[in-house]
Amino acid sequence: MKMGKKIIFWILVSFALIQFFPIDRTNIPVDSAKNFVDARKTPEKIATLIKNACYDCHSNETVYPKYAFIAPISWSVKSHVNEGREHLNFSTWETYNKDLKENMLTKAVQTIQNKTMPMPGYIVYHRDANLSDAERALLIQYFEEMLKTKTY
């Protein structure tokens, strides 16, 4: 039993110590001329859906929830944000070339259709991101129209 108490003690000490190594949650300033929603003059309803469901991981406008301030959960959140921004960053949309924009929109349509985005774990804590079938259809229609008319 004495060994069990030591293990629990050192786990708690380790947990306390890792709190002193916070992640960088600084967002890069957003240039509205390069930001997808602003540059495309996205209709308000579509813009709201994109911001609620996508922007925390796919933009430089991440709003970190309270649980993102507790290590080691914060490490996972930051990793997801970094990965999301690598795949698609709406804040830098106008810096992408046409081929990349087309590819990103095509993948966005696929992930929305397959319900792999927003991530199921994300929508548990972010109810605004839990898109209805009608909202998914609206986003898909908007992105597909951009692809069809090549106005990206």
C-alpha positions in Angstrom: 0.0 0.0 0.0 2.9 2.3 0.8 4.1 2.0 -2.8 0.7 2.9 -4.2 0.7 6.1 -2.2 4.1 7.0 -3.5 3.0 6.5 -7.1 -0.1 8.7 -6.6 2.0 11.3 -4.9 4.5 11.5 -7.8 1.7 11.5 -10.4 0.2 14.5 -8.6 3.6 16.3 -8.3 4.2 15.6 -12.0 0.8 17.0 -12.9 1.4 20.1 -10.9 4.9 20.7 -12.4 3.7 20.4 -16.0 1.3 23.3 -15.4 4.4 25.6 -15.3 5.1 24.8 -19.0 2.1 26.5 -20.8 1.5 26.3 -24.6 1.7 29.4 -26.8 -1.9 30.5 -27.4 -1.1 33.7 -29.3 -3.1 34.3 -32.4 -1.4 36.0 -35.3 -3.2 39.2 -36.3 -5.7 38.7 -39.1 -5.6 40.8 -42.2 -9.3 41.1 -43.3 -8.1 41.5 -46.9 -6.8 37.9 -46.7 -9.4 36.4 -44.5 -11.9 34.1 -46.3 -15.1 35.5 -44.8 -14.1 39.1 -45.4 -12.4 38.8 -48.7 -15.2 36.7 -50.2 -17.9 38.8 -48.7 -19.5 35.7 -47.5 -23.2 35.9 -46.7 -23.8 36.3 -42.9 -25.5 33.0 -42.3 -22.7 31.1 -44.1 -20.0 33.2 -42.3 -21.5 32.4 -39.0 -21.6 28.7 -39.7 -17.9 28.7 -40.9 -16.8 30.7 -37.9 -18.7 28.6 -35.4 -17.7 25.2 -36.9 -14.3 25.8 -38.4 -12.5 28.9 -37.2 -11.2 27.7 -33.9 -8.9 25.1 -35.6 -8.7 26.6 -39.2 -7.9 30.2 -38.6 -5.8 32.6 -36.6 -8.9 33.5 -34.6 -8.8 30.6 -32.2 -10.8 31.0 -29.0 -9.2 28.7 -26.5 -11.7 27.1 -24.1 -11.0 26.9 -20.4 -9.9 23.3 -20.6 -7.1 24.4 -23.0 -5.3 25.9 -20.1 -4.7 22.6 -18.3 -1.7 20.5 -19.3 -1.6 17.9 -20.8 -5.0 18.6 -22.4 -3.7 21.9 -23.6 -1.0 20.1 -25.6 -3.6 18.1 -27.4 -5.7 21.2 -28.2 -2.7 23.1 -29.5 -1.7 20.1 -31.6 -5.2 20.0 -33.2 -5.1 23.7 -33.9 -1.7 23.6 -35.5 -2.7 20.6 -37.6 -5.9 22.3 -38.6 -4.1 25.5 -39.7 -1.7 23.4 -41.7 -4.5 21.9 -43.7 -6.5 25.0 -44.1 -6.2 28.5 -42.6 -9.2 30.7 -43.4 -7.2 33.7 -42.1 -4.7 33.4 -44.9 -7.1 32.3 -47.7 -6.0 35.0 -50.2 -2.4 33.9 -50.0 -3.2 30.5 -51.5 -2.9 29.8 -55.2 -6.0 28.7 -57.2 -5.0 25.0 -57.3 -4.5 25.0 -53.5 -7.8 26.8 -52.9 -9.6 24.3 -55.2 -8.1 21.4 -53.4 -9.0 22.8 -50.0 -12.6 23.5 -51.0 -12.9 20.0 -52.4 -11.6 18.4 -49.2 -13.8 20.7 -47.1 -16.9 19.5 -49.0 -15.8 15.8 -48.5 -15.2 16.2 -44.8 -18.5 18.0 -44.3 -20.4 15.4 -46.3 -18.6 12.5 -44.4 -19.3 14.3 -41.0 -15.6 14.0 -40.1 -15.5 17.8 -39.7 -16.1 19.4 -37.3 -14.4 16.7 -35.3 -16.8 14.7 -33.1 -14.8 15.4 -30.0 -14.9 19.1 -30.7 -18.7 19.3 -31.1 -19.1 17.8 -27.6 -17.9 21.0 -26.0 -18.9 23.4 -28.8 -22.6 23.1 -29.5 -22.6 25.8 -32.1 -20.2 23.7 -34.2 -22.7 20.7 -34.2 -24.1 21.3 -37.7 -27.5 20.1 -38.6 -28.0 18.3 -41.9 -29.5 21.5 -43.4 -26.5 23.6 -42.2 -24.1 21.0 -43.7 -26.0 21.2 -47.0 -25.8 25.0 -47.0 -22.0 24.9 -46.5 -21.6 22.2 -49.1 -23.7 24.2 -51.6 -21.7 27.4 -51.0 -18.4 25.6 -51.4 -19.5 23.7 -54.5 -20.8 26.8 -56.1 -17.4 28.4 -55.6 -15.8 25.3 -57.2 -18.3 25.3 -60.1 -17.8 29.0 -60.9 -14.1 28.9 -60.0 -14.6 32.0 -57.8 -12.3 31.1 -55.0 
